[in-house]
Amino acid sequence: MSTFLSAIELENVRHAWLWLAMLAVGLLLLAATYRGIYQRSGERLAWWLMALRTAGLVALIVALARPIWTHVSQLVDPGRVAVVLDDSLSMSLVDAGGQPRYALAKSAVEELRKQIAEPNSGEAMAVECFDLAGRPLGDELPLEAREERTDLVAGVRQAVAKLRAKPLAGVVLISDGADNTGIDETQQLADLNVPVYTVGFQPDVDSSRLDLAVRSVKAPERVIVNNEVKVDVLVAKTAGPAVDAMVSIRRGESELAHQKISLPAGSMEQIVSVPLKPTEAGTFVYTAAVATAAGERLAANNAQYFPVQVDADAIRVLYLEGFLRHEYKFLKARLEDDPDVRLVAVVRRANPEQVDASSQGNLLTEERLKDLEVVILGDMEGSFLTDAEYRALDNWIEGGRSLLVLGGYRSFGPQGFRGTPLAEALPVIFAEGPVLESEDPFVLQPTEQGRQHPIFQITGDRVKDAALWSGAPHLLGSSIVARAKPGAEVLAVNPGFVQDGGPAVVVAAQRYGKGHTLVIAADTTWRWSRLPRLAGQADTLYARFWSQTVRWLAGREMTDARPPLGVTTSRPDYEVGKPVEVRVVRQAAEDEKLAAAEPQVEIPADRAGSRSGPGGPVTDPVCGMTVDPATAAASAEHDGTTYWFCNPGCRDAFVADP
């Protein structure tokens, strides 16, 4: 209480005796006044009134004196000692004394805290700990060292920056000194104007030289999603003891695959095959990295980046053909060249007259069909497939898959598919008349529905597409069907053959259950490929037609729907001021890929069968067909002789002959 009263001062009181005298005079006047009132009235209330006036007077005096209570305390902001603790992987190595370096470093931090907290240690000081990234560690230090990058100078600078508003006495760096940035920037610490003290360990030359690096990465540039591929990573080790390491493949922060390896002591190189199974389609930059818990001298060379284009699942196609023929040869080659198609082709036999016509019932089972998206049936008798196979195929189509049936003497003949359960699923009604096959050459003519259908859109320009189809090589006839079923789409016709009051149906499609069925009654579309190539041109029309047909049946888009340019960087992230490597890949168009192949010009050396002038049939020197000069589609002169051709494609091949 006395301490409290001693801290009270009266601001306006300069002469205390004067204020006390004034107070005494006031009290005497009040006492005399109210004594007289009491004597006159005899009421004791007068004394109560005097007490109130006295309290008021005292309050007035106190207010005029302005009392002030003051308290003086001394607060001292202690100085700071910043401790930068190296928490990189190299600190997990065992010191020469047999203990982990990081454990020794943590013990040193605790001892420093204890010594500075001693009351007899002089001026008040406080210890604040930071990791190499400049993050405050607080009282609880990390249990183990995990930082991959060791930038000692940056760690010290970050700690000093965090304490720039505090009285900083110095910085203590506890580290093994294994800076893996590859840049010597220690001179920058002289600009801090703060003393930096270092605490190290007994030197271990062999361990300090340990360095792992990824020298190269070999991986396919293009893979299919959900398919496992091998990524070969060349790992190099420089010096150091035997260590265990982990080779990993990452995309961004996600690790997709890893492989544990053991590396012997000393320097060596080893190729590590890491299985990678991409689960998402697209163009990505992956990271191949190697790391060891033992830590190393330089971590900047521990990773390399490599781009991979991951395509969607390949379209799984089964092509069953009754016997070897040109249509099978060219179509099989086309689908095998398509990177988005996985083809299984089965030919029943080379000569259908010599072997039993049974499929043994094991080609189109439910087990085999479940993994397929498109089935193509070529020229074969209806008895080739069993009833069980037809039922399985019918259920498979209704479930959402697609069937393509190609024209042929047997498949559309009297013993073909007309008498099988498959006839109900097809978009056409088989002809019953005497004429089941036309061998007259014709140019396939897309209908209005066909011109709008994806399989007939070659360039995307309707005018150019119409010109391409009108100038396409002739087809050498086709199977004849009675008509298309109600609800089916007629996509292309043979304008030179009248059937059921209109041009004969050649290409027709319809929905069947949840799936599709497509019929192409012609069996010489291979001429769209062979004749342009004979002329040294790309068979773009043939390639696009069949690629788009298979994609439409499978519900896919063409490869050209992908961006024409693929842009990737050599790594997913860069530091400020570092060079950026950009990789731009131009996706080649389908016709460019085809044109890259060497054209084969096959023109018979002996052209004696062709002659100039009108009068009687002559022989086309390219395809060997009989041509009437009066109705021939093209002609050309060579060494003064006029030669006649069945279509312009043969003429072009003749002109291109060297």
VENTARA-V463664 format. One record per backbone hydrogen bond with DSSP energy under -0.5 kcal/mol. NH is the residue of the N-H (numbers start at 0). CO is the residue of the C=O. Records with the same first field share a line. If there is no record, write none. Layout:
BEGIN
NH=CO + CO
END
This chain:
BEGIN
4=0
5=1
6=2 + 3
7=4
8=67
10=8 + 65
11=64
12=9 + 64
13=11
15=13
17=14
18=14
19=15
20=16
21=17
22=18
23=19
24=20
25=21
26=22
27=23
28=24
29=25
30=26
31=27
32=28
33=29
34=30
35=31
36=32
37=33
38=34
39=35
40=36
41=37
45=42
46=43
47=43
48=44
49=45
50=46
51=47
52=48
53=49
54=50
55=51
56=52
57=53
58=54
59=55
60=56
61=57
62=58
63=59
64=60
65=61
66=61
67=8
69=6 + 67
72=70
74=72
76=74
77=75
78=123
79=166
80=125
81=79 + 169
82=80 + 127
83=81 + 171
84=82 + 129
85=83 + 173
86=84
88=146
90=87
91=88
92=89
94=98
97=94
100=92
101=90
103=99
104=100
105=101
106=102
107=103
108=104
109=105
110=106
111=107
112=108
113=109
114=110
115=111
116=112
117=113 + 114
120=117
125=78
127=80
129=82
130=134
133=130
136=128
137=128
140=138
145=86
146=86
150=148
151=149
154=150
155=151
156=152
157=153
158=154
159=155
160=156
161=157
162=158
163=160
165=162
167=165
168=79 + 166
169=79
170=194
171=81
172=170 + 196
173=83 + 171
174=172 + 198
178=176
179=149 + 177
180=149
184=182
187=184
188=185
189=186
190=187
191=188
192=189
196=170 + 194
198=172
207=203
208=204 + 205
209=206
210=237
212=235
213=300
214=212 + 233
215=233
217=231
218=216
222=308
224=310
225=277
226=223
228=275
230=273
231=217 + 229
232=230 + 271
233=215 + 231
234=232 + 269
235=212
236=267
237=210
238=236
242=262
244=260
245=290
246=258
247=245 + 288
248=256
249=286
250=253
253=250
255=248 + 253
256=248
258=246
260=244
262=242
265=239
267=236
269=234
271=232 + 269
272=270
273=230 + 271
274=272
275=228
277=226
281=309
283=281 + 307
285=283 + 305
286=249
287=303
288=247 + 286
289=301
290=245
292=243
294=291
296=209
298=179
299=179
301=298
303=287
305=285
307=283
308=220
309=281 + 307
310=222 + 308
314=339
315=313
316=314 + 341
317=373
318=343
319=317 + 375
320=318 + 345
321=378
323=348
328=324
329=325
330=326
331=327
332=328
333=329
334=330
335=331
336=332
337=333
338=336
340=337
341=314
342=340
343=316
345=318
347=320 + 345
348=321
353=350
354=350
358=383
361=358
368=364
369=365
370=367
371=368
372=315
373=315
374=401
375=317
376=403
377=319 + 375
379=377
381=414
382=414
383=380
384=381
389=385
390=386
391=387
392=388
393=389
394=390
395=391
396=392
397=393
398=394
399=396
400=395
401=372
402=515
403=374
404=517
405=376
406=519 + 521
411=407
412=409
415=412
416=410
418=415
419=416
422=416 + 419
423=420
424=421
425=421
428=482
429=427
430=479
435=433
437=477
441=474
443=441
444=492
445=443
446=490
450=446
451=447
452=448 + 449
455=452
456=453
457=455
461=459
464=460
465=461
466=462
467=463
468=464
469=465
470=466
471=468
474=441
476=439 + 474
477=437
478=520
479=435
481=428
482=428
484=426
487=484
488=508
489=487
490=488 + 506
491=506
492=444
493=503
494=492
496=493
498=501
501=498
503=493 + 496
505=491
506=491
507=518
508=488
509=516
511=514
513=397
514=511
515=400
516=509
517=402
518=507
519=404
520=505 + 518
522=476
526=523
527=524
528=525
529=525
530=526
532=528
533=529
534=530
535=532
536=531
539=537
541=527
542=538
543=539
544=540
545=541
546=542
547=543
548=544
549=545
550=546
551=547
552=548
553=549
554=550 + 551
555=550
560=557
561=558
565=584
566=564
567=565 + 582
569=580
577=574
581=579
582=567
583=581
584=565 + 582
586=563 + 584
587=585
592=588
593=589
594=590
595=591
596=593
600=598
601=599
602=600
603=620
606=604
609=606
617=626
618=608
619=624
623=619
626=617
628=615 + 626
630=627
631=627
632=644
633=644
635=642
637=640
640=637
642=635
644=633
649=646
650=646
651=647
652=648
653=649
654=650
655=651
656=652 + 653
END
